[in-house]
Amino acid sequence: MKYFILIFLTFSLFSCHSYKTLQHAIDHPDNVKKLNLSKAGLKTIPPEIGRLKNLEELNLYQNQLENIPAEIGSLTKLKKLVLSNNKLRSLPTEIGNLENLETLSLKYNDLVSLPSSMSKLTKLDYLELQNNDLTELGVITNLHQLKYLYLENNSLSRIDESIGNLTMIMFLYIGQNQLSNDLPESIGNLNNLTELDVAGAGNGLRLPESLGNLRKLERLYVDRTTVIPYSISKYQSRLHIIIK
């Protein structure tokens, strides 16, 4: 009976495919599907991370990482990557190899730009970039499957017409930035948009008349200086305008 229980416990440990220590994971590279290294005090990630070919979720939340090794590009089965609350100023070009990535969290870092290779993340639908130092959208507008995009508290100075490429977007948060231009008319192409936050995005920010085309828009977060277009008045019965 004891032997049976031991066999069962051993099977249960490895059948969950979830690990919480890096060395343990590297020692069993083929078994690992989930690796949670959050709050582990890590300053570096060894290149051996690239051996975890079956990894689907990697959580490196709240460490002290300044760099991510290029070998992360070998984790082609990865679906979820959490790098938030670190000290990253850049990302390796190889991050574009993560062709199955669906969720990417990069909030609370020191990023000033994103590699152009990220345009290859064609399955990405959830992207957190708030609380960095980004000055432009760059490659983000090529991620056509995005549904959730969080860009609050960056250093964005403008939003280009290319924002209209994100036709799948449902939640768009661009508040607390430094926009010097009005939002472009192409915002009206975002037919699936449900929530838009522009509170604090720019003093006296003017929203385009095309905003009135967004029939699914339910919540609009603004500040007291935001100039709201007359076109949205016809949707007042369902649209909640919230002043922050």
PyMOL commands that set and color helices and strands:
alter all, ss='L'
color gray80, all
select helices_A, chain A and resi 2-15+22-27+47-51+70-74+93-97+116-120+138-142+161-165+185-189+209-213+230-235
alter helices_A, ss='H'
color red, helices_A
select strands_A, chain A and resi 18-19+34-36+57-59+80-82+103-105+126-128+148-150+171-173+195-197+219-222+240-243
alter strands_A, ss='S'
color yellow, strands_A
deselect
rebuild
show_as cartoon
